[in-house]
Amino acid sequence: MDAIIAMIKENVKGDQIAALVLAALILLATAVISHVVTRLIRRILRVDGIPLSESSILVNIGRACVWVVGVSIMLSGCFGVDVNALLAALGIGGVALSLGMQDTVKNFIGGLQVTLLGIVHPGDHIVVGQADGIVQDVSWRQTIVKDYDNNTHLIPNALINSTTVMKLEPSTIVVTRISFINDGRDLGEMIPEMEQLAKRAIEQVAELEKDPWILMTELGEYGMWGKLRFVLKDTTHAREARDAALRAIAPYTRGNSSDMLPEKGEEG
């Protein structure tokens, strides 16, 4: 960097117009390099084919580093500013400022730990406290989680590092609990029909990776319980797919409702 600064000073030689032109060119080059670095980081760290958000902490760190270097070269080479002294002054001020922003600093460091140690990634299905959903992004202050009801939860990064985080099945696997009234129907015939109806309904709103399947989990005096599972290509329409599947099999979960069930071969 010193060689670049020396070369710029040699070209400027006290010419204010030349200094301004070079400063503008350096800022433009910095913006271009920042854009390229941002795209590169997002592409390298993409999860399941989905690049990181523009607000992800590593993206912001990469962008900040490029701009710090670019502005330092501009100030020192074009205008003769002592960048080292400026950075030292900013460092002292930063220490004082950090004392009054301890929570922000903790969340920033927590975000680095969450990202670099791979505690959670965008696309993970996690449960933290009352938040149960898919990780959308890890920003410099918080981890953003969206649940299946389309609510967004903003969880401080420091909390992710200091509390229990439960990772569930991959987010592309959608699981929902279903119940049946025990009215004597043949499960061997009913369950395959339900799976086919759910499949047809899901394919109207999302692309399946694996067809729906139903596993029975409990049997009681008054009913039975199971889980409907299916795997999507991506999570874009997970909420709509679950809703469509439940609507399609709803008649099968009601007691004494054989007159409401679709005929075999008829779409629900």
Summary of the structure (lengths in Angstrom):
residues: 268
radius of gyration: 28.1
end to end distance: 67.8
largest distance: 94.6
contacts: 757
relative contact order: 0.09
helix: 51%
strand: 21%
